[in-house]
Structures are given as C-alpha cells and as structure tokens.
Amino acid sequence: MPIKKAAVKALRQSKTRAARNLKAKKHIKDLVKKSKTLIEKKEAQAATKVKEAIKAIDKAVQKKILKKNSGARKKSRLMKKLNSLGK
C-alpha cells in the first residue's frame, strides 16, 4: 500500500482508468462478436452492426485504449468478413 498522499491518489486514478479501459474493451469485444454472428447468419443488420463496431474501435484508438495497429487489424478483419458475405 502506498504511504504518501500522492501515491494514494495515483493508485486511485490508476484503478478508475483501468476500469474505464476495461469497460471500453469489453464493449468493443461484444460489438465485434455480435457483428460476426450476424454476418454468419447472413442478416441484413450485419452492416449496421459492423459500422457501430468500427466506430467504437476508432474511438478507443483515439483515446489510446487500443493501439493503432490493433484497431486497424480488428477493423480490417471485420470488413473482410462482411465483404465475403457479398460474394
């Protein structure tokens, strides 16, 4: 446990930031999973769900929750699946 006031505050901030980041990552994971299932079922809502997931990924990259290349990779794989639906 930290002893100094500044260290206590830093720990508190770290915990809240970690919780916020975890929530955002979980949200992205859920959106990606839902969009993949919609793509596999070949439903019409798949495109809108993918768009929603990409928007969430972009926001996470912007806030530095996800790294730039990780976000790009996730978006690329989602779009690849969506485009394979059309073929």
C-alpha positions, 0 to 999 in steps of 0.5 A: 500500500502506498504511504504518501498522499500522492501515491494514494491518489495515483493508485486511485486514478490508476484503478478508475482508468483501468476500469474505464479501459476495461469497460471500453474493451469489453464493449468493443469485444461484444460489438465485434462478436455480435457483428460476426454472428450476424454476418454468419447468419447472413442478416441484413443488420450485419452492416449496421452492426459492423459500422457501430463496431468500427466506430467504437474501435476508432474511438478507443484508438483515439483515446489510446485504449487500443493501439493503432495497429490493433484497431486497424487489424480488428477493423480490417478483419471485420470488413473482410468478413462482411465483404465475403458475405457479398460474394 
